[in-house]
Amino acid sequence: MWEYTEIVKDHLKNPRNVGKMENPSAIGEAGSLVCGDMLKLYLKIDDNGIVQDAKFQTFGCGSAIASSSILTEMIIGKSVDEVKKITNQDIVDALGGLPPAKIHCSVMGHEALEDALNNYYGVEP
């Protein structure tokens, strides 16, 4: 059995920013064939390039939910330039760590974020 930090447990029991967003500025998607997790990330970015809101929908394990939840908290209020610098390790660190077998959940969050930023800038996948 894996050991989870209190931060991971909190975000699993009380995920933040869950749901679909109407009229997002950007949408990103990612999935992991390893365990079947899927993530859809919605961003609302204002004219000054600040993330005003972020929401997520995920089908996945507790680590995927916690990683998605904390990612939304990490990016709300930040500029797109700041958000671009976030790595999957930043997500892991914000959660206080993840078991090695669950690191792919933070990678999925990072990939969805990159996809959303590409969508925002009009870059084709």
Summary of the structure (lengths in Angstrom):
residues: 125
radius of gyration: 13.4
end to end distance: 36.9
largest distance: 46.1
contacts: 412
relative contact order: 0.23
helix: 45%
strand: 22%
